[in-house]
Amino acid sequence: MTGSRSVPLLRLGALSLLAAACAAPAGAQTTLRLSTYVNEVDVRYQGFKKFGELVAAKTAGRVKVEVFPSSTLHGWSEGIDAVLGGVSDISWMPADKRLPCYRVTSLYPMVVDMSKQIELDAAYAALMKDEAAKAGLVPLINSNYSYDQEWWFKTNGVDLGKLDGKLVRSIGPLVSMMIETWGGKPVFIAPKEVFQSAERGVVDGINMGVATYSAWKLWGVMPHMVKANMFYGNIIYMINKRKLDGLSPADQAAVLAAARESEVWLKPEYEKSVDASIADAVKQGGTVTAVAPARRKALVDPIAVKWKPEVDKDCGIELANKVRTLFAKNAL
């Protein structure tokens, strides 16, 4: 009985090995699943599609990128777990304690000189590279939102420095510090819940990027914008290090090059889209209150001083000083 069963099993095993060999030629395709919280209306979605097109072209089809918008693969705070656990291969990285320096510097209080944004983002990502590697990640795409990270309120004429107990949506510890310093109360709301929270009055104000805010049609429920321009912001999309290392050296280089080229391609499209979204919202009854440069500096400088101990603690003095030096060179 034992012998009669073993022969078919051995034959089956041999056939399986043969099939596997035939199905996995040297040029076998690798699929990279890119997870993003932006939806398909957002101009950044087009940037991710462009990245995928560039990867396919540069690798002659050996590597394919699939883009999953609107947090369909995982929630806002689950980026590291999703990438390390295989739910996605590339994702935005939230303020996670496993990336301590990135956590306290990816959003930083400063008024940014945008003329060298691409270079600034690349230099910042390079400073985060060793920390990311320890977590099993590699910085890939810089999703800079310095250009449009702003504030909205239900009522017009709000002074950011005098929030008077208003409940304001926060995206992380730095924004929470800002809101508290200015007399408000921070509230963390996951991206998928922001519209309902604004519509139902759960919050009085929202901190968010213009592109995301516009794509999610939030102007209709909270139409009064305060344009303050007081952040460096870079939510880096990182790739699983083992996944990247598993590619050939040529394909690794191609993926990294495609990421850089997609950033360059997206920058003017992104800024044009942000400007158009604001202009259209104003036509529909929204308002935009610009904060004068002197007032911006008065608001943000004390925050940077208060934030310094957090940066020193989580980055270490040496890396913290490198980050601050980089930011100082790129501040207005």
Stockholm file with secondary structure:
# STOCKHOLM 1.0

chainA/1-332         MTGSRSVPLLRLGALSLLAAACAAPAGAQTTLRLSTYVNEVDVRYQGFKKFGELVAAKTAGRVKVEVFPSSTLHGWSEGIDAVLGGVSDISWMPADKRLPCYRVTSLYPMVVDMSKQIELDAAYAALMKDEAAKAGLVPLINSNYSYDQEWWFKTNGVDLGKLDGKLVRSIGPLVSMMIETWGGKPVFIAPKEVFQSAERGVVDGINMGVATYSAWKLWGVMPHMVKANMFYGNIIYMINKRKLDGLSPADQAAVLAAARESEVWLKPEYEKSVDASIADAVKQGGTVTAVAPARRKALVDPIAVKWKPEVDKDCGIELANKVRTLFAKNAL
#=GR chainA/1-332 SS CHHHHHHHHHHHHHHHHHHHHHHCCTTCCEEEEEECSSCTTSHHHHHHHHHHHHHHHHTTTSEEEEEECTTSSSCGGGHHHHHHHTSCSEEECCSCTTSHHHHHHSEEESCBCGGGHHHHHHHHHHHHHHHHHHTTEEEEEEEECTTTEEEEESSSSCCTTCCTTCEEEESSHHHHHHHHHTTCEEEECCGGGHHHHHHTTSCSEEEEEHHHHHHTTGGGTSCEEEECCCEEEEEEEEEEHHHHHTSCHHHHHHHHHHHHHHHHHHHHHHHHHHHHHHHHHHHTTCEEEECCHHHHHHHHHHHHHHHHHHHHHHHCHHHHHHHHHHHHHTBC
#=GC SS_cons         CHHHHHHHHHHHHHHHHHHHHHHCCTTCCEEEEEECSSCTTSHHHHHHHHHHHHHHHHTTTSEEEEEECTTSSSCGGGHHHHHHHTSCSEEECCSCTTSHHHHHHSEEESCBCGGGHHHHHHHHHHHHHHHHHHTTEEEEEEEECTTTEEEEESSSSCCTTCCTTCEEEESSHHHHHHHHHTTCEEEECCGGGHHHHHHTTSCSEEEEEHHHHHHTTGGGTSCEEEECCCEEEEEEEEEEHHHHHTSCHHHHHHHHHHHHHHHHHHHHHHHHHHHHHHHHHHHTTCEEEECCHHHHHHHHHHHHHHHHHHHHHHHCHHHHHHHHHHHHHTBC
//
